[in-house]
């Protein structure tokens, strides 16, 4: 493991896509327009990751806590999930992106779960970028679920290690996060990838997610390239 990573591109980047509602309010737009603008920002960010050579991308789309939002907001999000996935899956497939939905997927309505599974199947041969979409996701929930599955598999205590535990997380087999980007001015992880963010660099911007453009993406990468990572050495 190198002491620094000067002039390199991160392998795995996570995005906490915060600020769609703030953007809508500040721009006199409806909540739906705010989420749709966020979807466009996500599409642009996917293309930027592809062009930069990033191989893994994880986005925080819906947390376990988001179920506490008002019913009308939850209904709107469920509809947008289903519609947006169907609308964009062919483009993602053509770009070589493989979709992977992670979280407590059984929490979703059947139509949304079907959209998740269909998109994963349609893009399963994507090799340029793995796009993990965290939905009904929480870092603590992931750790609890992994622990339950280890117990269910009767893994002996003597065999439980960090490596073994990593086989049971939602993103099993993928590298840890190198960089986490959070928009909208908040400076916390909010339960995002608690296991995988072990030594991730953290980049915070005041821009709301719909305003996260190519210039902002470049700033985040420049921040990462300038950072020194000694992994405790």
N, C-alpha and C positions, 0 to 999 in steps of 0.2 A: 504494500500500500504506500503510495507516495505521500510525502509530507504536505505538498501543496498540489494544486491542480491548475496552475496558471495557464491561461489561454486554451482552456478546454471547454467543451460544451457539456452541460449536465446530461446524464443518461435518462433520469427520471425526474419530471417536474410536476408538482401538485399545484392546483389553483383553487383557492377559496373564492368563489365567484360572488362576492358580496356587493350589494348596492343597487340592485335592479329596482327595488321599490323607492329608494332615495332618488335615483335618477328620474324615475317617472314623476315623482312629486316635484322635484326641482325644475323639470322641463314641462310641467303642466300636461303630462301625458297620463293615460289610464294605466292601471296596474298591468293589464294585458300587454300594452305597448312596451312597458318597461321590461317584461320578461322576454318579449320578442326581440327587443334590442339586445338583451343579454345573450339570446341565442345566436344573433349575428356576430356578437363579439367572440363567442365560443368558436364559431365556424372560422373566423379569422385567426384565432389563436391556434387552432388545429393546423391550419395551413402554415403558420409561422413556425410551429414545432417541426413540421415536416421539412420545411426549407432549411431549418437550422440543424437537422440531423438528430434531433431528440427522438429516442426510441420508445419511451414510455411517458404517458401523460395521465394524471388522475385529476378529475374535477369533482368538487363537492357540490352536488346538484340538489340534494334534499337530505336533511339530517333527521335523526330520530326525533329530535325536539320540534322539527317543523310540523309534525302532526298536531301540535297544539295550536296552530294558527286557525283563524276562523274558517268555518266550513266552506264559505264561498271562495276563499283563497285556495284552499286545498282542492276543491273541485276544478278551479281554473288550472292549477298546476297539473292535475291528472290529465286533463284534456290536452294541455300543451305538450306534456310528455309524449302522449300517444301520437299527436299530430306531427310534432317536430321530428320524432324518430322516423316515422314513415316518410316524411318529406325529404330527409337528408341521408337516408341510409344508402341510396344508390350512389350519391356523390362520394360518401365516405368509402364505399367499396371501390370505386374507381381510383381513389387516391391511395389505396393500399392500407387503409386504416381498419384495424380489428377492434370491434366494440366488445367491452366486457363490463357488465353491470354487477356492482358489488354492494352488499348490504343485506338487510332483511327483506328480501324481495317478496316474500309471502305476505307482507303487509299491504301490498298494492292490489287494486281491483284486477279482475281476471283479464280485462282488455289491455290494461297497461302491462301486466306480466307477459301477455302474449306478444306485445310490441317489443318488449325487452328481448325475449327469446328469439323472435323472428329476426331482429337486427343482429343479434350475435351469430345466428346461423348464416345470415346473408354475407357477413363480413369475416367469417372464420378463417379465410385464406389470406387476410391482410398481413403483410410482413413489414411494412415501412414504419408503422406506429401502432402501438397498443394503447387504446384509449379506455381507461377505466372510468366509469361513471358511478360515483358513490351516491346511492339513493336509499332512503331510510337507513342511513349510515350513521354510526357513532363509534368513536375509537374505543370507548369502554365496552360498548355492545359487541364489537368485533373480538375483543380480548375474552369476554365472557363466552361468546359462541365458540371460539377456538378451544377454550378450556373444556367446555361441555363435550366437544367432539373428541378431544383427547381422552377424556374419561370414558366416553361411549366406545372408543376403540380399545379400551383396556391397555393403554400404553403403560408399562411399568414405570414407577417413579424414577428409577435409576436411568431410564432412557430419555427422560424429559430434559431437554437442553434448549438453548435459544434457537439452535438450528432446527430441532424437532418442532418447537412451537411455531416457527416460521412456516412450517409445512401446513399449518392449520388456519392461517389467516386468510382473509378473502383474496389477497393478491399473492397467494402462494406461488413460488417460483420466479417472482419478479424482484428486481433489485430495489433496495431501499430508496427513499426519496433523497435526491441531492439538493433540491431547491423547492421551497414552498412560497408561492406568491399569494398575498391576500390584498384585495382591493377595498375601497370605501373607508379607509382610515382606521379601521379597527386593528389592534395589535395583539391578537391572540389566535390560538389554533382552533378553539371551539370544538375540540374533540376530533379534529381531522388527523387521521393516520398517526395515532399516538405511538404505535409500534414501529411503523416504517419511517417516522420522522426523527429517528434516533440521533443522527448527526446532520440533519438537513440545515442548509442555510435558509434564513427567513427574510423575505423581502416584502415590505409593506408600502402601499401607495395610497394616497388620498383619493385617487381617481375611482369613481364608481365603475362597476364591471362593464356596463355598456360603453364606457369611454376608454376601455383598455384596448388600445389600438396597437399597431405595429411599432410605433415609437416607444410606447410604454413597455412592450414586450422586450424590445432591445435594451432598455434601461435595466430591466430585471436580469437579463443575461449578463450585462456588463457588471452588475453588482456581484453576481456569482463568480465571474471570471477573476475579479479583483480580490475576492475573499481568500483567506488562507485557511486551509483545513488540515489540522494536525492530528485529529482524531484522538485527542487526549495526550499526545506525545509531548 
